[in-house]
Amino acid sequence: MILAGDIGGTKTNLALYDWTTERVEPLRVESFHSGDYTSLEDILVEFLTPPEPPMPLDSVGSEGGEKIQKASKAASEPVKLTAACFGIAGPVIDNRCQTTNLPWVVDGPTIAKQFSIPRVQLLNDLEATAYGLSWLRADELEVLNIGNPPKKRQALALIAAGTGLGEGILFWDGKSYRPMPSEGGHTDFAPSNDLEIELLRYLRGQYLHVSYERILSGPGLHAVYEFLRDTKKNEPTWLAEKIKVGNPAAEIAQAGLQGQAEIAKQALDLFASIYGAEAGNLALKALSLDGVYVGGGIAPKLIAKLQDGTFMKAFTNKGRYKRLMTHMPVKVIMNQQTALLGAASVAAALSLAPTP
């Protein structure tokens, strides 16, 4: 049995797999609100130790009661694991991570010792997603640009907006794509037109450093909306009330996608354009001629917006390199468990490795 995890600033997803060499469906998957826990270890204790079923009063002392008691004891015993792998939103150094959007420190050896797991590997969350790419089916992807990749394999790029913004690169080593973690989401935001320059000035009034993550994330979409609200003065009262009591990014996205409020539509336009521009920036830096994957929790929810041309127009708007950009395939990952899938594949390989 192996354990896979996808640890984000908002949610922590855990899954148990009976995985050897082929993709299989998880035996059990649970999602936890990360902010409700003080550490990953607290979540693992809850996930790996099922509650003991109650003992029927009328069966005590009988042969049937003894069988139930044995079954109850077995069910309540901790799961025995051969390996575990966790994708974590933050830089992983020496199998240890101080998370970016949570007050956690996650340490692989500490988890291995506490839960008696022979091998525990930590990965950056985008690195885990990158490992999951090769296991995706065609129906788990939406194509934004077919492209025309070269016959000889080169590199892939991965960008994912969710609670934060993750970026990664995959290079071809002659046999397979090898993921390389990155913290590119924290690079400086570079506006490309007058409206985006205004947005930068607005955000500089709140932050000493304005990164792409300040815009390309759930909180970032809300920040874009607030910029338009404060500078254009066109917020409808009904939407302001919904945002106040609900999830701001979700309310803005719904109003924009359904055409209910002009300000929400403008926010999505600006968000999608900057998303496409930064995806193109990453593609140029990686020279990802084999393609770009757009992951994270936001893209599937905004797929209709990403398909309307706004994203790809900004993606290809790279001056003399516009033609090159049009040759790069661009696909949106629709499977929200891709990071879990990647972490599971790494854990499975660890479980099969010879004991050192």
Buried (B, 14 or more C-beta within 10 A) or exposed (E): BBBBBBBBBBBBBBBBBEBEEEBEEBEEBEEBEBEEBEBBBEBBBBBBEEEEEEEEEEBEEEEEBEEBBEEBEEEEEEBEBBBBBBBBBBBBEEBBBBBBBBEBEBBBEBBBEEBEBBBBBBBBBBBBBBBBBEBBEEEBBBEBBEBEBEEEBBBBBBBBBBBBBBBBBBBBEEEEBBBBBBBBBBBEBEBEEEBBEBBBEBBEEEEEEBBBBBBBBBBBBBBBBBBBBEEEEEBBEEBEEBBEEEEBBBBBBBBBBEEBBBBBBBBBBBBBBBBBBBBBBBBBBBBBBBBBBBBBBBBBBBBEBBBEEBBBEBBBBBEEEEEBBBBBBBBBBBBBBBBBBBBBBBBBBBBEEEEE
